[in-house]
């Protein structure tokens, strides 16, 4: 299976900050990388697919980048509703796998 | 707007079969690919299987062939049966719609059910 490593595991930031989360894969996956946001007690919500394509309805302050084995999710100006846990997921291999999550907390 | 809803028992005894159903509204089970995904504190998010409208599946080898999945087109549902469960199968189980950008089998998950907690315990 392709291993996914997210960093950092947790992050404290303030409203208005710009933050970046990194996802690294154990082998190259082109741009078959997707990002999800999850809030406590809720299902994950798709934010970005194919590395950088914003899902319909997701605010433009979210952006994704990268290719190969290194990917980023950036939030340009944090809003109160953005404090959540974020997961990356690769869809390159026959067995999709997820990162362990990055918990974004209010400073 | 596609809506998915999981249903089934929240408690299953070890060695028995875990059975869940996903009811789809706002879309047809015959015109999409679907998936089961679970989440536990120990393993995080884990993909279980893709479900094709034909009833065929592609499943995670880690489940060691304990899985049966069926599709009921008349009820717009698909179901999961996981045999011989242990405490390691305790998790929140989600059903989701699987999509690709340009076709093929590189799926992301754009609609999810709310999830159902299943506990395996005597």
Interface residues (C-beta under 8 A of the other chain):
Chain A: X32 X34 X36 X42 X43 X44 X45 X46 X49 X50 X53 X55 X87 X89 X91 X92 X94 X95 X96 X97 X98 X99 X100 X101
Chain B: X44 X45 X46 X47 X58 X60 X61 X94 X96 X99 X100 X101 X105 X106 X107 X108 X109 X110 X112 X113 X114 X115
